[in-house]
Structures are given as C-alpha cells and as structure tokens.
Amino acid sequence: MTIILIVDDDESSRQTIEAMLEGRDYQLEMAKNGNEGLNSALRIQPDLILLDVMMPGLSGFEVCRRLRSTPQLAEVPIIMLTALDDRASLVQGIEAGADDFISKPVDRQELVARVRTVTRLNRYRTLLEQRENLREMSERLVVAQEAERLRISRELHDDLGQALTTLMLSLRNTQGDLSVPEAVLFERLQALYEQTSEIFMKLRRLAQDLRPPILDTLGLHLALETHTREFTNRTQLPITLEIDPMIPVLPDIYNVIFYRILQEALTNVIKHAEASRVWVELSLDDDHVHLTVQDNGRGFPAKETRSDGIGITGMRERLALVGGRLLLRSPSEGGTILSAGLPIRSWRSRTQESQ
C-alpha cells in the first residue's frame, strides 16, 4: 500500500484532500505543520508527500529543502500545494526540490492524476534501483565464487598436492628397501599412516567448507549445536545456544544460510570483539525465523553500525536472495547484536499450494 503524508496547517484542506483520495489503495497520514511533517516523514518513510507551501513557522519551501537534505528522505516524491501562481514561487519550489505542483483550490481529478503519475514514476525508479542492486549483487557473487574456486584450487594443488607427492615418494622409498629391520619399517609405516591421516583431515575440512554434511544428516538444530560446541572447544569461548522447539522444518537454502551466517558471525567475534561470552538464539515469530548472535565484547561506535565489511556484505546478500534481512547494532552498554531474519509466511504459502 502506498503511504502518502499530507502536510498542511489548514484542517479543512487536509480533510478535503483526504476525501479526494480515500477509497483508493493509499494509507493517508496527516501533519499540521512543517516540524510535525518532518518528524512524521522520518517515522513513517512515506512514498509521497503532499506539502502545503504557506504554513506558519517552517514554510513548505524550507520543509522541502530539509527533506531533500535528509538521506533517508532525499528521494521521496514531493508535490507542493500552493495558492501562489507567480513564476518566482514556482522557481523557488523547484530549487527547493519539489517534483510537482498543484494549485489551490485543489481539483479532484488533477490531484488523483498527479498522485497516480508521481507514485508510478517512483515505483519505476525503485524498480530500476532494485535491478541495479541485483546486477551488482550478481557481479559480487561471481567474483566471490571465482575467489572461492581459486582458494580451493590452491589448497588442492599447493597443500594437498604436495602432501600426496611426499606420501607417494615415501611409499616408493619404503617399497624399495624392505630389508630394513622390523622396528625401522614399523616406524616408517607409522609415519606414512600419520601423513595419510593428516591428508584425510584436510580433505574432510575442505569438503565441510563446501557443504556441511551435518546439515543433511542431522538437520539445522543439531548442526548449530555441533558447530557451537566445536567452536567453544577450539577457542575456549563460552557459547549459550537456545533454539525454539516450535521452529518447523525449513527449506534447505534457509538451513545453509543460517549455518553460514553463524560461522561468519562467530569468526567475527573472535577476530574483532574481544568478547568473553556469546549467546546464540534461533527463534520464531509469526512471519520470520531469526538467528541472533550477541556478544559482550567491545562493540563498535554508532557511526560504524552500517559499515559493511566483506563478511557482513556476504551475510546481507545471502539473506537478500530469499527476502531476508540483516540487522546489526551495538547497544550503549557494549557488545554487538547481529540478527538475521528469513520470512516463512511466503514459503509456507508456496508449500501449501504445492500440496
């Protein structure tokens, strides 16, 4: 539903505009002056603002300038309602950032047509931005895939390849000298066994990085429990895990995303947080499943809360692919809270339709 904010100090004007637009697919919000209009715009993030020019205190021109200088509202379409018809006033409105003008008294057909046109253009601009974001995301995904393939290739060639070459040479040397004493032969075979075991463990870790088999064999709940337990054993960082028992069986893509985000989040805690404890929760509400990772570390300054490192960007893009969202904040008392939410209502609807 399109949200329209009407900013006008005249109550009768607000009521008139409301009557002209009601019955359509609009959610109408009202503000009685410029300051109230600015506060309401920040709070509700409207799709369109109908802004009166002549208001006490902040004029419509000043409100328009302030809206355009506010990053969250800079792209919101603004139609100015004015009884002024001189060229200088229209120029002033354009310079302030208005998208269109409607003269008072407002004509119903003109108002409806202008609102429909501006909202349609805004939706088109939003669609173009979304397409551009998807294009950039696809490019980053391709780059990330190639980087991962390069890493695997190097690990196979430089690490495992060299280890296997050493093992083959050792086997050949042993094969060519079977006359050595039994104790010496045993030591050589024991060394070969240890080399083989080390190669096996490296292959296993590489396979787990590509696709955690525990997700397929045990499911998400036990996979999260196993990963947090093993992470604590490796790092000595205590982790408390809570999982809502009412969470349904989720699609495979959801399981992979949650598992990867937990891996990345815990890695970030060890690298940056200087934390002594972590809390992990998988919870359910009516519309979403949430994975929350909270630590008691040093947090980060408020101005950095939207900073996107490679890890955070990867999380956001994984979630965006299935309509999810990542929230990251640092409370005033310290620490960091990372919350990843994935929608389940649309997935449940698709599942029910296919049955």
N, C-alpha and C positions, 0 to 999 in steps of 0.2 A: 504493500500500500504506500502511495506517495504521501509524504509528510509535508504540509505547507504551513509555514509560520506567517501569520498576519500581524504586522506591527503598525498600529495606528492609535493615536491618542483619543480619537473620537469613537465613542462606544457605538453610536448609530452606524458609523461607517463600517466598523468591524462586523456588526450584525448583518448589515446589507451584503457584505462580501460573503459572509458565512452562508446566508440564504441562497446566494447565487451559485455557490459551489457544493452545497450539501446534496446528498443523494448520489454523488459520484464517488469514485474509488480514491477519496482523499481523506487523510487524517488532518483536521484543522486544529492548529494551536494558536493562541492569542497572546499578544503582548501589548501593554497600554502605553509604553514609551520606549525611547531608544535604549536606555540602560537595561530595562527588562527584556527588550528584544535581543540584545547582545547575550545576556545570560541564558535566555531560553534557547538561542541558537546553539550555544556551546553545549547545553544539556541534551537537547533532542537531536542535533545534527540533521536539520530538515533537508528535504530535497529541493525546496523552492521557498523563497522569502518574498512576500508582498509587503513593500515598505513605503509608508507614507513619508512625504517629503517634509511637510510643515508640522513639526512637533515641538513642544516646549523642551528646553534643556538641549539634548542632543538632536540635531536635525537629521532628517533622513540621509542627507549627503554625508554627514560625519559618521553615522552608523554604517553606511555603505563602505566608507574608507576603512573603518576599523574591522569590518568583516573581511575585507579583502587583504588586510594585513595580518589576519589570524590564520595560521597554516591549516588548521582543521576545517576552516570555513571558506578558504580563499576561492574554491571552485564552485560554491553553491550558487545557483542562478538567482538573480535578484531582479524583480520587476518593481519599479518605483511608481507609486500612485501620487499624482500631482495635479493641483489646480493651476500650476504655472504653465504657461504656454509660450513664454519667450525663449528665444534661441539661446540666450546666455544660461538659462536654467537647465536646458537640455544638455548643453555642453558640459556644465558643471556635473550633472548626473553621470554622463559618460566618463568624465575624468575620474569620478569617484569609484567607478567600476560597475555601474548598472548594466544589466543585459537588455532591458526593455523598459518602456514607459507606457502607462495607461492614464489617460486624463480623467479627472473628476468633473462631474459625477460619472461614476463607472457604468459603462454599458455592459449588460449581462453577456450578450453574445461575444462582444470583444474580449471580455475578461476570460470567458471559458476558452475561446480560441487561443488567446495568448498563453494561458496557463498550459493548455494541451501542447502547444508548439514548443514552449520552453522545456517542459518536462520530457518531451520526446527527444529533443536535441540533447538534453543532459543524459538521458539513458543511452543515447548513441555514443556520446563522449565516454561515458563509463564503460560501455562495451569495448570501445577501441582501447581504452586503458587496460582493461582486463585481458584483451587479446595480446597487447604488447607485453604485459606481465607474464602471460603464459609462454610467449615466444622467448623471453629472457630466461624463464624458468627451464624451458626445454634446452636452451643452449647450455645453461649451467649443469643440467642433468647429463647432457652428452659429455661435457668436459669432465664431470665427476666420474662418469663411467670409464672414460679413457684413462683417467688418473688411477682409478682402481685396477683396471686391467694392467696398466704399466707396473703398478706395485706388485701385483700377483706374478706378472712375468719376471720381474727382477728377483722376487723371492724364490720362485721356482728355479730360475737359472743360477743366480749367484749363491743362494743359500742351500737349497735342497740339491741342486745340480752338483755343486762342489762336494757336498756331503756324500752323495751317492757315488761320485767318482772316487773319492777317498776310500769308501767302503769296498768298491769293486777292486781297487788296487790291493787293498789289504787282504781280500779274499784270494786274489791270484797269488800273492806272495805266500800266503799260508798253504795254498794248494801246491805250490812248487817246492815246499820244504816241509813234508810230513814226517821227516825223520827226527825232528826235534823231540826233546824229552816231553813226556806226557804233561808235566806240570806247566811247561812253557806253552805247549799247544793249548792247554785249557785257558791260560791267561789271554792268549791271542783270541780265542773264540769268545771269551767273556767280553773282551774289548769290542769285538765285532757285534756282539749282541747289544751292548750298550749303545753303539753307534746306530744300529738299526732301530732300537727303541727311541732314540732321540729324533731320528728322521720321521718315525711314525707319529710322534707327538707333534712335530712341526706340521706335518700333513693334516693332522686332526684339527689343529688350531686354525689352519688356513681354510679347511672345509667349514668349520664353525663360523668363521668370519663371513663366508659367502652365504651360508644359510644355516642357522642354528637348528640342528636336528632335534633338539629337545622340544622345540615348538610342535613338531609333528608327532613326537612320541608321547609327550606328557601334557601338551597344551600350554596356554599362556600363563595360567596361575602358577603351576609348578615350575615353568621356565623362569618366571620372575623370582620365585623363591630360591631356585637353584643359583641364579646369577647373583642375587644379593648376598647369599651365603658364601659363595666362592669369592666374591669381591671383598667381603669382610676378611676372609681367611688370607687373601693376598696382601691387603693394605692395612689390616688391623683397624679399619674404620667401622664403628658400630652402625648398623642399619636396621631400623624398625620398619617392617613391611606389614601393611594392612590391606586386605582385599575384600571387597563387598561380596558376600556369597550369592547375592541376587543377580550378579552380572551374568547375562546369558552367554552362550557360545557365540563368539564373534567371528566375522569373516577372516580369512587367512591374512589379507592385507592389513587389517587392523592389528592382528597379533604381531606381525612383523614390525609395523610402525611403532607400537608401544615398546616392544623389546629393544629396538634400535635406539629409541629416544632414551630409555632407561640406561642403556650402555653409554651413550654420549653424555647424558646428564651426570652420571657418577664419575665418568672420566674428567669432566669439567670441575667437579667438586674437588677431586684430588689435585688437579693442576692449579686451580686458582683460589679455592675458597678458604683454605686453611681451617677447615671445619673439624670438630671433634665428634660430630654425630649427624646422621642423616635419617630422615623419615620419608618413606615411600608409601603412597596410597593409591589404590585403584578403586575408584568409586563410581556410582551410578546415580543419575537423576532421570527425570522423565525423558529428556531428549538426547543426552550425551553420556558417554563414558569418559572419565577423566583419570589421567595418570598425573599425580602430583609428586614432585621431588623437592623436599625442603631441607636445607642445611642450616647450621648455626654458625656459619663462617663469617667472614668479614664483609660480605655483601658487596655492593658497588654504589657509587654516587648516583643520585636521582637522574642527573643529566645523561648517564650512560645506560639507563634502563631500556632504551630502544636500540642500543648498539648491537649489530649483528656480526658476530664472528662467523667463521666458516661452519662451525658446529651448529650454532643457533640457526643460521640460514638453512642448513640442511634439514633441521627439525621442522622449521616453518614450511619448507617446500614439500616434505613428506606429508605433512598434515594437510596442506592446501590441495594436494592431489585428490583427496577424498572428502573435501569440505570441512576439514578440521581447523583448529586454531590453537596457537601457542601464546600463552601469557607468561611474562617474566617480570618479576618485581623484587625489590629489596626493601623489606619493612624498616621503619625507623629504628627498631630495636636491634637490627642486624640480621645477617643471614640472607639467603636467597630462596625464593619460591618459584618453581617452574611448574606450570600446569599445561598439559596437552589434552585437548578435548576433541573427541570424534563423535559425530552425530549418529544416533542409532535409529531415530524415527524413520528416516527415509529408507534405511537399509531394511528395517522390519517391514515396511510397506512393500518394498520390492520382493521380499521373501514370501510374504503372504500372497501377493499377486501371482507368484510363480507356482504356488501350491494348488 
